Each structure stands twice: as structure tokens, then as C-alpha cells.
Amino acid sequence: LIGLFKNYETMHNILEIGPGGIKGYQTFRMMGNKAKYYVFEEDSTKYDIINKQNINILTPSSDSFFIKEYENSFDLTLMSHSLEHFQYNKILSIIDDICSMTAIGGVLMIEVPSENYLIDERDVNHSPHLCFFTIDSLRNLILKTKFDIIYIDGSHKYNQVKKDLEILIN
């Protein structure tokens, strides 16, 4: 999907937030992308795996994701199934921080599970998700930032009940 909107060959710095491992990194390397790869990963048990691949681990401060050293640096930021793990009242500032670290013409890709608890009657423990999104709520959130939405969709990735929302913004 990203390749429809951004040329992989022009990406020099990629940031992945909450990768939970190195699958995103491995995918980009298999595609021949040689960009410098950075991650925000709070789970320190993943650090050994990440360090073995020479991936740069960034550590945000407790009150901000923004790191001045990386202002306007990232051509692509990936948030696949990580945004829903943050407190809703902190999400807007997180996205603003990501915007500050995104290079001109850079892209942020967000993928979240689509969960509407007003109509979702499944008896499933959804923790550790701290917030939930519909296409409208995600769109309204992004419209409060400096990013422009270039693609948003609800996909039927797993089955008719489970949907993911995908959004590309720059």
C-alpha cells in the first residue's frame, strides 16, 4: 500500500512505533530498501532482537515522543497496531510529535483494529487496547493535525467481523 504513495527508493529514514519485533524491518529489507531503520519500542525484552539487526532504538521522554535531533527526519513512519495501546488523551500530542519528526513529503501509515463497542457484542477480552477507532473517529483525529489524509479504508483482513482501518497521511 505504501508503495502506491511513496517511492521506496527515496526513503532514507524509516521509523516504526511499537514494532513488537522486527517483521517490518525484515519486510523492507526483503524489498531491497536500504533506509536507516529506527524504532520506538517500550518492551525492553525485544531490545536484543532489535539490536542484533543494528536497528536504532529511540527512547521518547515520558511526556513527549518528539526528539529534536530527529526533527524533519523520517520519510516513513509506521504505526501498525500500536496507536490503540495509547491513552486517548495523549494520541493527538503523539501524532503532532510524529508530524514534527516527519520529513517534508514524508508519510505516516496507521493501521488500527476497527472496534465499535456500541455495536460489537462479542464476548472477548480486548485489553490491552486503551482506545478504539472507527473510520470517522480516525479521520476526525487526523483532521486536528497538520497531516493530510491521502488514503483511508476499512479492510476485511481477517474475517467479516474483524476489520482493520488503514490510513496514509502526509
C-alpha positions, 0 to 999 in steps of 0.5 A, a space after each residue: 500500500 505504501 508503495 502506491 504513495 511513496 517511492 521506496 527508493 527515496 526513503 532514507 529514514 524509516 521509523 516504526 512505533 511499537 514494532 513488537 519485533 522486527 517483521 517490518 524491518 525484515 519486510 523492507 529489507 526483503 524489498 531491497 530498501 536500504 533506509 536507516 531503520 529506527 524504532 520506538 519500542 517500550 518492551 525492553 525484552 525485544 531490545 536484543 532482537 532489535 539490536 542484533 539487526 543494528 536497528 536504532 532504538 529511540 527512547 521518547 521522554 515520558 511526556 513527549 515522543 518528539 526528539 529534536 535531533 530527529 526533527 524533519 527526519 523520517 520519510 516513513 513512519 509506521 504505526 501498525 497496531 500500536 496507536 490503540 495501546 495509547 491513552 486517548 488523551 495523549 494520541 493527538 500530542 503523539 501524532 503532532 510529535 510524529 508530524 514534527 519528526 516527519 520529513 517534508 513529503 514524508 508519510 505516516 501509515 496507521 493501521 488500527 483494529 476497527 472496534 465499535 463497542 456500541 455495536 460489537 457484542 462479542 464476548 472477548 477480552 480486548 485489553 490491552 487496547 486503551 482506545 478504539 477507532 472507527 473510520 470517522 473517529 480516525 479521520 476526525 483525529 487526523 483532521 486536528 493535525 497538520 497531516 493530510 489524509 491521502 488514503 483511508 479504508 476499512 479492510 476485511 483482513 481477517 474475517 467479516 467481523 474483524 476489520 482493520 482501518 488503514 490510513 496514509 497521511 502526509 
